[in-house]
Amino acid sequence: AGLIGKIILAKFLKLSPAGFEKFIDEAEGDLLFNALSEKGAIVIKQLAGAEKTASCDGMSHDAVGIIGHAPYFTIRYRHPGFGKEYLFNGDSRLLEKESGEALMRKLRLITARNRITHEILNAVFMRQRDYFHSGSPLDLKPLSRAELALTIRAGNGADPVIDASRISRLIDGKTVVVPSGGEKPLKFFFPTGRDIHRRAISALMDEERQELASGKTERPLNDGEIRDRLKERHGLAITRRQAGFCRQELGIPNLYRRKGGGGYSSERRRFSAACRLDTDSAKKNAPSAPGVYELSLVDARIEYPNGADSVFYIGSAGNIRKRLKEHLKSYNKNGGIREYLEKYDCFFRYIVLETGWRKEEKMLYDLFAANFGAPPRCNRASPRGGGKEHS
């Protein structure tokens, strides 16, 4: 029974906010719930620091609520039931009927998920409070699920038990509205050390681009100088080689190509971090959202008329994850992509765009061709860049 209960809770944690709202409304709409509440057999308590938001306007269906930080941590949940816990107190005979036992199981599931969610959000806030006050991603600290679980257990013993697996299930696909505005996926608050390095390098490269354009500096930074700046500004200790690898993952060329500036080399900073192009990685890292994407080689470069680069394809799709999985099929019609996937380790990167992704693909394609003297090797025709887009 205990194992079955754990499995049920594990699945319940993955339930979307909209699905969770419906579950709570059905439980609280039960006539037996009202009767037991009136008799005091069910006691409803508010979790400390949990409030109900005045409006859900502007929130996506994935949002759990709004995080606040003044003067203390608060979370204004999108639904009043997200901040409650249900305790059973009174005549146990009121719960002896089968319908009563079923209601108790539902309320215990709701209470467990609410406690787990609230503990996780509270612990995330304490770990990432510098970010919540500044709004700058550069103020995020590395954080793993296992580390957060240990922190929670050390603080209050965590009832119910909160481990890395439950944290992963709970945060998957869910977002919060942050004080600086906009929504952030809960996964955003669990960056790796490499994520921190990439963000800092990306910001440094944006600054470099502005200084080169204004004439404030005459040449780009080499990887050793990037390493030194990260240490000086952010206290990040990485090697020159690590700095170079992170730069390459971001699609940022070496100093010689950056000296020219502009074109595709400048635009590619907008892409996500590079992820391995295989089925598991595409399923885990690619969004089911519209946008443009870039395919490249991990440890090899392709010779183009105006220089070498690792990119071999630029595309767009109404569902990036679905399209990448199609590229990975053995029956992929693009023989060039199929050949590269068979011979080399490959990366993918993407830019999510709600509209205009075909036009964006055309723009990036043209910039690449202008920079390197030819289009990406596996693009068999120039994108049209127009027409009606469907997701």
C-alpha positions, 0 to 999 in steps of 0.5 A, a space after each residue: 500500500 505504501 509503494 502504491 501511495 508513493 507511485 500515485 503521489 509521483 504521478 500526481 506531482 506531474 499534474 499541470 497547474 490547470 489539472 490540479 485546479 480541477 482536482 481541487 475544485 472537484 474535491 472541495 465541491 463534494 457535498 461530503 467535504 462541505 458537511 465534514 468541514 462544517 462539523 469540524 472533521 476537516 480543518 483547512 489551514 493556510 500554509 505560511 507565506 501562501 496567499 491568493 493572487 488577485 488576478 491570473 491575467 497575463 499568466 500562462 496555464 503553466 504558472 503556479 503563481 507569483 513570487 514576492 520578496 518584500 519584506 519576506 518571501 511570499 507566493 501568491 498562488 493562482 488558485 486558493 487551493 494551492 496554498 492550503 493543507 487539510 487536517 482531519 480532526 474530529 469524529 472518525 466515524 464521519 469518515 468510515 464510509 467509502 465515500 469518506 475514505 475516497 475524499 480523505 485520499 484526495 485531500 491528502 494528495 492535495 496537502 502533500 503536493 501543496 506542502 512539497 511545492 511550498 517547501 521547494 519554492 521557499 528553499 529556491 527563494 532562499 538559495 536564489 534570493 540575490 536573483 529575486 532582488 536584482 532580476 539579473 540571471 548573473 546573480 543565480 547560483 548553481 543548484 541541483 535537485 539533490 542539493 535542494 532536497 538536502 537543504 529542505 530536509 536539514 531545515 525541517 525534516 520535510 514531511 512529506 519526504 522531499 527528494 530529488 526525484 519528487 523535485 524533478 517531477 514537481 518542477 517539470 513544465 511549471 513556471 512562476 512569475 518573478 518580481 522583475 516581471 515575466 514568467 520563468 520555468 522552475 527549472 531556470 532556478 536550477 542552473 549548473 555551473 556550466 549554465 552560470 559560466 555560459 550566461 556570464 560569457 554571453 553577457 561579456 560578449 554582448 558588452 564586447 560587441 557594443 564596445 567594438 561598435 563604439 570604438 571603445 575597444 579595438 579588439 575582441 577578448 581571447 579565451 584567456 582574457 574571458 577567463 580573467 574577466 569572469 574571475 574578476 567580475 563574478 568570482 568564477 574560477 574556470 580554465 581558459 579551455 573551459 571558457 573556450 568550450 562555453 563560448 563555442 557552445 554559445 555559438 560565439 566565434 573566436 576573436 579573429 572572426 568576432 573582429 569583423 562583427 555583424 552578420 550571422 556571428 552576431 545574431 547567433 548569440 540569441 540561440 539557446 545553449 547547445 544540446 546534444 542532438 539525439 532522441 533523449 536530449 531532444 525530448 528533454 531539452 527541445 521545446 514543444 514550441 515554434 521557432 528556429 533551430 540550428 544544427 551543428 557538429 560538436 568536434 568538427 568544422 565544415 569548410 565554406 568559401 569564406 571560412 570554416 564553421 560547425 553549422 550545417 543546417 538552419 531550419 524552423 518549425 511550429 514544434 521544434 521538438 517534433 521536427 528534431 525528432 523527425 530529423 533523427 528518424 532513419 527515413 529522414 528525407 534530407 540525406 545530408 543531415 542523415 549523413 552528418 548524424 551517422 558520422 558525427 556527434 551533433 548539437 542543436 540550438 534554438 530560438 523560441 518565436 510565437 510568430 514569424 519563425 519562417 521569416 526569421 529562418 530566412 533572415 538567419 539563412 541569408 546572414 549565414 550565406 553572406 558571412 560564409 559565402 554559401 548557405 549551411 551545407 544541408 540546406 537544399 533550398 533557400 527558405 521562403 520566409 513567408 506564408 501562413 504559419 501553423 504550430 
